[in-house]
Amino acid sequence: MIKTIGTEKLPIKMWLDDVEEGAMMQARNLANYPYAVKHIALMPDCHKGFGMPIGGVMATREVIVPNAVGVDIGCGMCAVQTSLSYLSRKQLKEILDGILSQIPLGHRHHKNSQDPARMPETGGRGPMPVVEREFRSASRQIGTLGGGNHFVEIQKGSDGQVWIMIHSGSRNIGKQVADHYNRQAVILNEKWESPVPRSHQLAYLPLDSEEGRRYIREMNYCVDFAFASRKLMMDRTIRVFESFAGKGFKTAPMINIAHNYAAFENHFGEDVVVHRKGATKADKNTTGIIPGSQGANSYIVKGKGNPDSFESCSHGAGRNMGRKEAIRSLDLAAEVKKLEEKGVLHAIRTQRDLEEAAGAYKDISLVMELQRDLVDVMVELNPLAVIKG
C-alpha cells in the first residue's frame, strides 16, 4: 500500500501515488457511505467510473449497490497456455483471420442462437425477469467479443510457451440487468429518503428486500453468462489453433477471473458484500490475470491475500485519459510505430482506434510495481498479435 487518506468517515487505502480528481471525489463518497465497512481500497489502475471508481473495492453490510458493480457485469479475463513455443508472422496472420471468422466483434452478434447447452442454466435460481426477457437475444450474443477494450490476444510467455488471452463481458444482458436494478434502487432510495445523495450515483438495494434478492440472482447469472461466453470464444479460438498446429497440439486448463461483480465474503471477522469494480480477487488460492494495454505485456499472477485490499488487485493497467481525449490528442503515426517496432500485429488503423492505443493507458510495469504486496507474477506475457472489439 502506498498511502492512506484519513479525512473521511472511513480511511481510503491507496495502491497508487495520486488519483485524478473525479475518481478521488468518488472515493470520498464511498468512504462516507453509510453502509460501507472498514475502509475503501483503490487499486493502482484506479480511474473515474460511474458512481464508483474503476479499480475500486468497497465492502458493505446490509445492502448491495448496482453501480458499484457496473453495467458490464462479470466482465473479465481468461487465458490458456498452449503447447506451442513459436508461431511465424504468417501463421499469426492466418490464425487471426480464422478467429475473425468465428467470433463476431463490436455490435455484431451471431445470426442464429448458439447451442442451448452453452447458456447458463436458469432453473432453480428463482425469478429473474430481466434475464428471462433478454434470454433469446443473449443466446445470439454468447461467444461474441463486444467492443471497447475487449480483445483476443496471442502472446509469448516468459515460460517459453504461446498463450491465448480473451477479455470480454456480459454484452447487453449485463447492461440491461444493471440499468434495471439501478433504476429501481434510485426510485426506492428516493421513497425512503435515503441519506445517500442521488448525485453520488450510489443507490442501494437492501439484501433482505425482494429487489435486492432479484438483483443478486440476475447479477450472478450475468457473471455466469460472461464466463460461458469467454469459454465459447476460447474453445473456438483453440479450434482455429488446432487447424494450424496439427496433431499433438494441447492446451493447459483455462484460467478465468471476473472483475465487475459483488460477492458475499468474510473480511476482518465480518460477513460483508465485497463490490469489485475493475478489480479482481487476489486471495492466496486465486490465479489471476492482469492484462496490459494493446502492445504492452500482461501477467499471470498468484494472489497474496492482502487483507487491506480485501484480497484484491488491479484488473489491468487502467486508463490515463478518456476515450475522446485519446482520439483527440494521441498521434496515430507515433502509436502505430511503437507497436510495429515491437513486431505486434495490432488493431490501430484509424484515429478513432486511438481510444484503445497504449498511450491512453497507464504503464503496466509501474502498475505491477505498485501492487507487489498484492500479487506475485507467475508468467509475464509479451504480445504477438491482437484483435480488438
C-alpha positions in Angstrom: 0.0 0.0 0.0 1.3 3.4 -0.9 -0.7 5.7 1.3 -3.9 6.2 3.4 -6.2 9.2 3.4 -7.9 9.6 6.7 -10.0 12.7 6.2 -13.3 10.9 5.7 -15.6 8.7 7.8 -13.6 5.6 6.7 -10.0 5.5 5.6 -9.1 5.3 1.8 -6.2 2.9 1.3 -4.4 3.5 -2.0 -2.0 1.5 -4.1 -1.1 4.5 -6.2 0.6 7.8 -5.6 -2.2 10.0 -6.9 -5.7 9.8 -8.3 -7.5 12.0 -10.8 -9.8 14.5 -9.2 -13.1 12.8 -10.4 -12.0 9.4 -9.1 -10.9 10.9 -5.8 -14.3 12.6 -5.3 -16.0 9.2 -5.9 -13.7 7.5 -3.5 -14.5 10.1 -0.8 -18.2 9.5 -1.5 -17.6 5.8 -0.9 -15.6 6.5 2.3 -18.6 8.4 3.7 -21.2 5.8 2.5 -23.4 4.8 5.4 -23.2 1.1 4.7 -19.5 0.8 3.9 -17.3 -1.3 6.2 -13.7 -0.8 7.5 -12.2 1.2 4.6 -12.2 1.8 0.8 -9.4 0.3 -1.3 -8.1 1.8 -4.5 -6.1 -0.4 -6.9 -3.1 1.1 -8.9 -5.2 1.2 -12.1 -7.8 3.4 -10.5 -9.6 6.0 -12.6 -13.0 7.7 -12.7 -16.0 5.5 -13.3 -19.8 5.9 -12.9 -20.6 6.3 -9.2 -17.6 4.2 -8.1 -14.1 4.5 -9.5 -12.8 1.7 -11.8 -10.2 -0.1 -9.7 -12.2 0.5 -6.5 -13.1 -2.1 -3.8 -15.9 -1.5 -1.2 -17.3 -3.8 1.4 -20.8 -3.2 2.7 -23.2 -4.6 5.2 -27.0 -4.9 4.7 -27.1 -3.5 1.1 -25.8 -4.1 -2.4 -25.1 -1.3 -4.8 -25.7 -1.9 -8.5 -23.4 1.0 -9.7 -20.6 -0.4 -7.5 -20.6 -3.4 -9.8 -21.3 -1.5 -13.1 -23.0 -2.2 -16.4 -20.7 -4.9 -17.8 -21.4 -7.4 -15.0 -19.0 -10.3 -15.0 -16.6 -8.7 -17.4 -13.3 -10.5 -17.0 -10.3 -12.4 -18.5 -9.5 -15.9 -19.5 -6.2 -17.3 -20.6 -4.7 -20.7 -21.7 -1.2 -21.8 -22.1 -0.6 -23.8 -25.4 1.9 -26.5 -26.2 3.3 -24.2 -29.0 6.6 -22.4 -28.4 6.7 -20.5 -31.8 4.4 -19.0 -34.4 5.6 -17.3 -37.6 4.2 -13.9 -38.6 2.4 -15.7 -41.5 0.9 -18.2 -39.1 -0.2 -15.5 -36.8 -2.0 -13.6 -39.6 -3.7 -16.8 -40.7 -4.8 -17.6 -37.1 -6.2 -14.1 -36.7 -8.2 -14.5 -39.9 -9.5 -17.8 -38.6 -10.5 -16.3 -35.2 -12.3 -13.4 -37.0 -14.3 -15.9 -39.0 -15.6 -17.5 -35.7 -16.0 -14.6 -33.3 -18.2 -11.6 -34.1 -16.8 -8.2 -33.0 -18.3 -4.9 -31.8 -22.1 -4.7 -32.2 -22.3 -7.8 -34.3 -24.0 -10.9 -33.0 -24.3 -14.5 -34.2 -27.0 -14.9 -36.9 -28.6 -17.8 -35.0 -28.9 -18.8 -31.4 -26.0 -20.8 -30.2 -26.2 -24.3 -28.6 -28.5 -24.0 -25.6 -26.1 -26.1 -23.6 -23.7 -23.2 -23.8 -26.1 -20.9 -21.9 -26.0 -20.9 -18.1 -29.0 -22.7 -16.6 -31.8 -20.5 -15.4 -33.8 -23.2 -13.5 -33.7 -23.3 -9.7 -32.4 -19.7 -9.3 -35.8 -18.0 -8.6 -37.5 -15.2 -10.6 -35.2 -13.4 -13.0 -37.4 -11.1 -15.0 -34.7 -9.3 -17.0 -32.8 -12.5 -17.8 -36.0 -14.1 -19.0 -36.8 -11.1 -21.2 -33.3 -10.9 -22.6 -32.5 -14.7 -22.8 -33.3 -15.1 -26.5 -31.2 -12.3 -27.7 -28.4 -13.3 -25.3 -28.3 -16.7 -26.9 -27.1 -15.0 -30.1 -24.6 -12.8 -28.2 -22.9 -15.5 -26.3 -19.4 -16.1 -27.8 -19.2 -12.6 -29.2 -16.4 -10.2 -28.2 -18.2 -6.8 -28.0 -16.3 -3.5 -28.3 -14.3 -1.0 -26.3 -11.3 -2.6 -24.6 -12.3 -6.2 -25.2 -9.8 -8.3 -27.1 -8.4 -11.6 -28.2 -4.6 -11.7 -27.9 -1.9 -14.2 -28.8 1.2 -13.9 -26.5 4.6 -15.4 -25.9 5.2 -16.2 -22.2 8.3 -16.0 -20.1 7.7 -19.7 -19.7 8.6 -20.2 -23.4 5.0 -21.0 -24.4 2.5 -19.3 -26.6 -0.6 -18.2 -24.7 -4.2 -17.1 -25.7 -5.9 -14.4 -23.7 -9.5 -13.1 -24.0 -11.1 -10.1 -22.4 -14.9 -9.9 -22.6 -18.1 -9.2 -20.7 -21.8 -10.0 -20.4 -22.9 -8.0 -23.5 -26.4 -6.4 -23.5 -27.9 -8.8 -20.9 -25.5 -7.4 -18.3 -26.2 -3.8 -19.1 -30.0 -4.5 -19.0 -29.7 -6.1 -15.6 -27.5 -3.3 -14.3 -29.7 -0.5 -15.6 -33.0 -2.1 -14.5 -31.9 -2.5 -10.8 -30.1 0.8 -10.6 -33.3 2.5 -11.7 -35.2 0.5 -9.1 -32.7 1.5 -6.4 -32.9 5.2 -7.3 -36.8 5.1 -7.1 -36.7 3.2 -3.8 -34.0 5.4 -2.3 -36.0 8.5 -3.0 -39.1 6.9 -1.4 -37.1 6.0 1.7 -35.4 9.5 1.8 -32.0 7.8 1.6 -29.0 9.6 3.2 -27.1 8.9 0.0 -27.4 11.9 -2.4 -28.7 11.0 -5.8 -25.8 12.8 -7.4 -23.4 10.3 -5.9 -24.9 7.6 -8.2 -24.7 5.0 -5.5 -28.3 4.0 -4.9 -28.6 0.7 -3.0 -30.9 -2.3 -2.5 -31.3 -3.9 0.9 -30.1 -7.5 0.9 -33.4 -8.6 2.6 -35.6 -6.9 0.0 -37.2 -8.7 -2.9 -35.4 -6.2 -5.3 -32.1 -6.9 -3.6 -32.5 -10.7 -3.9 -33.5 -10.5 -7.5 -30.6 -8.3 -8.4 -28.2 -10.7 -6.7 -29.7 -13.6 -8.7 -29.6 -11.8 -12.0 -26.1 -10.4 -11.3 -24.8 -13.9 -10.7 -26.5 -15.1 -13.8 -24.7 -12.4 -15.8 -21.3 -13.4 -14.2 -22.0 -17.0 -15.3 -23.0 -15.8 -18.8 -19.9 -13.7 -19.2 -17.8 -16.8 -18.2 -19.7 -19.0 -20.6 -19.2 -16.5 -23.4 -15.5 -16.4 -22.8 -15.3 -20.2 -22.7 -17.1 -20.4 -26.0 -14.8 -17.9 -27.7 -11.7 -19.7 -26.2 -13.0 -23.1 -27.4 -13.4 -21.7 -30.9 -10.1 -20.0 -30.9 -8.4 -23.2 -29.8 -10.1 -25.0 -32.7 -8.5 -22.4 -35.1 -5.1 -23.1 -33.5 -5.6 -26.8 -33.9 -6.2 -26.4 -37.6 -2.8 -24.7 -37.9 -0.8 -26.5 -35.2 -1.7 -30.0 -36.3 -1.6 -33.3 -34.3 -0.3 -33.1 -30.8 -1.5 -29.5 -30.1 -2.6 -29.2 -26.4 -3.7 -26.5 -24.0 -3.5 -26.3 -20.2 -6.7 -25.8 -18.2 -8.2 -22.3 -18.7 -7.7 -19.6 -16.2 -10.8 -17.4 -15.7 -11.3 -14.3 -13.5 -14.0 -11.7 -13.4 -13.5 -8.0 -12.4 -17.0 -6.5 -12.2 -19.2 -8.2 -9.5 -20.2 -8.3 -5.9 -19.7 -11.3 -3.6 -20.5 -12.5 -0.1 -17.2 -12.8 1.7 -15.7 -12.7 5.2 -13.2 -10.0 6.0 -11.9 -8.8 9.3 -14.1 -11.3 11.0 -17.3 -10.0 9.5 -19.6 -11.3 6.7 -19.8 -8.5 4.1 -20.6 -7.9 0.4 -17.4 -7.0 -1.5 -18.0 -4.9 -4.5 -15.1 -5.1 -7.0 -15.5 -2.7 -9.9 -12.5 -3.1 -12.2 -10.7 -5.1 -9.6 -10.0 -8.9 -9.3 -9.9 -11.3 -6.4 -6.4 -12.0 -5.2 -6.6 -14.4 -2.3 -3.9 -17.0 -1.8 -5.9 -19.6 -3.7 -6.5 -17.5 -6.8 -4.6 -17.5 -10.0 -5.3 -14.2 -11.7 -4.8 -12.3 -15.0 -3.7 -8.7 -15.2 -3.6 -7.5 -18.9 -1.6 -4.6 -20.2 -2.8 -2.2 -22.9 -2.6 -3.0 -26.6 1.1 -3.7 -27.3 2.1 -3.9 -23.6 2.9 -7.0 -21.5 0.3 -8.9 -19.5 0.7 -11.1 -16.4 -0.5 -14.4 -14.9 -0.4 -13.8 -11.2 -0.9 -15.5 -7.8 -2.8 -13.6 -5.1 -1.1 -12.9 -1.8 -4.4 -12.5 0.2 -3.6 -9.0 1.4 -6.4 -8.1 3.9 -6.0 -4.4 3.4 -7.1 -4.7 -0.3 -10.0 -7.0 0.7 -7.8 -9.7 -1.0 -8.0 -7.8 -4.4 -5.7 -6.5 -7.0 -5.9 -4.4 -10.2 -7.8 -5.7 -13.3 -5.3 -4.2 -15.8 -3.3 -1.1 -16.5 -6.1 1.5 -16.1 -6.8 4.4 -18.4 -4.8 7.7 -18.0 -7.0 9.5 -20.4 -10.6 9.3 -21.6 -11.6 7.8 -25.0 -12.4 11.2 -26.6 -9.2 12.7 -25.2 -7.2 9.9 -26.6 -8.7 10.2 -30.1 -8.2 14.0 -30.0 -4.7 14.1 -28.6 -2.7 11.0 -29.4 -0.6 10.8 -32.6 -1.7 8.0 -34.9 1.6 7.5 -36.6 3.5 7.5 -33.3 1.2 4.9 -31.7 1.4 2.7 -34.8 5.2 3.0 -34.9 5.5 1.9 -31.2 3.5 -1.3 -32.0 5.3 -2.1 -35.2 8.7 -1.6 -33.6 7.7 -4.3 -31.2 6.6 -6.6 -34.0 3.0 -6.7 -32.8 0.2 -7.5 -35.2 -2.2 -4.8 -33.9 -5.6 -3.2 -34.4 -4.7 0.5 -34.7 -5.9 1.6 -38.1 -7.6 5.0 -37.8 -7.7 8.0 -35.5 -10.8 6.5 -33.7 -8.8 3.4 -32.8 -6.6 5.6 -30.7 -9.1 5.2 -27.8 -7.5 1.8 -27.3 -3.9 2.8 -28.0 -1.2 2.2 -25.4 -0.8 5.9 -24.9 -4.3 6.0 -23.5 -3.3 3.7 -20.6 -1.0 3.7 -17.6 2.3 1.9 -17.8 1.5 -1.6 -16.8 5.1 -2.2 -15.4 4.6 0.7 -13.0 1.1 -0.7 -12.0 2.6 -4.1 -11.3 5.4 -2.5 -9.2 2.8 -0.7 -7.1 1.0 -3.9 -6.2 3.9 -6.1 -5.2 2.2 -6.7 -1.9 -1.0 -7.9 -3.6 0.3 -10.5 -6.2 3.3 -12.5 -7.3 4.0 -12.7 -11.0 4.0 -16.3 -12.3 4.3 -15.7 -16.1 5.0 -12.5 -18.0 3.3 -12.4 -21.4 4.6 -10.5 -24.4 2.0 -9.6 -27.1 2.4 -11.1 -30.6 -1.0 -10.3 -32.2 -4.3 -8.8 -31.1 -7.9 -8.5 -32.2 -9.8 -5.6 -30.6 -13.6 -5.3 -30.3 
